[in-house]
Amino acid sequence: MVEEPREIGERPVPPPFMWGCRECARWLLRLARQWDAPEGCFWEQLQVARHIAEAHPADVPPQHLDDCELCPHYASREDGDAALVWAQHRARELFMPPSIARLL
């Protein structure tokens, strides 16, 4: 069963760089508005992660070294698309609960 964001506990407080960026703040607010919507907030999650990966690559967290099932898969790929998706995967931990952040 896929966990819905509204069924999960606390969301992390996004780091200061996200509030200092107009685009990050805009996406975070859209995500917050959709958090409890019946249709979910999947699209907003993807948009925030994509923006961070593209506009703030130095702020993307490093590879997960614990039990992350996806990081080894992404690290083994050499194409540019996989690198961007991997950065988005890691960026999600900045604004999503861990149990949801590591699903993609």
N, C-alpha and C positions, 0 to 999 in steps of 0.2 A: 504494500500500500504506500502510495506517495503521500508524504506529509504536506499539508497545506500550511502556508506561512502563518495564518491566523491561529493554528493549533499548536504552534511552537512557542517556547518561552521568550525570553528577552532577546531583542535584536541588539547587536553591538552599536555603540555610538560611533558614527562615522568619524574618521580622523579630520583634523582641522583643514587640511588641504582641500577636502571635498566641499566644505562650507565656504572656503575662500574662492572657489571656482563657480562662476555663475551657472555653467552647464551642469556640473555635478549637483549643485543645490536644486536646480530645476528638476532633474531626474529623481533626486531623493524625495522631493515633495510629491511628485507624481506617484512614486512608489508608495509613499505613505498613504496617499489618498486611495489607492487601489488595494492596500494590504488586506482589508476585510471584505472586499468585493466578492460576490458569488463567483464571478468569472476568474478570479485570481489576479495575480500581479506578475505573472511570468514574463510578459513582454517588457515590463518596466525593469525587472531584474536584469534582463539581458541588455537593455539599453544602458543602464548604469555601468555594468561591467565592461561593455564595449567601449564606452566613453573613457573609462579609467585606463583601459589597456592601450587605447590609441592616443589619448591626450596627456596621460600621466604615467608613462611606462616606468619611470624611476620610482614611483610610489607603489607599484604592484608588488605584493609580498613575494618572497622567494618560494621555491618548491617546498611543498609539504613533506616533511621528513618522517612523519609518523605513519599511521595506517591508511593513508590516502590511496585509494584504489586507482584513481585516475592519473595522478602525477607521473608514475612510471610509464604509462601508456603515452601520454603527451610528450614526455621527455625523449622517448625512443623515436619519435617521428621527426623528420627533417624538413618537411615542407612548411612554407610560411603560414598557411592557413592553420595548421596545428599549433604553431607558436602563438598565434593570436588567440585561438580558442583556449590554450593553456593559460595565457595571461588573464583572460576573462575568468577562467575557473578560479585562479588564485585571487583575483580582485574581489570576487564575490564575498570573501570572508571579511572584507572591510565594512560591509553593510548588511549582511544576512547572517542568521543564526547558523552555526557550523553544520547542523544536521541537514540544512537545506543548501548551504553554500557549496557543499562538495557533491551534490547530485549531478552536476554538469561539468 
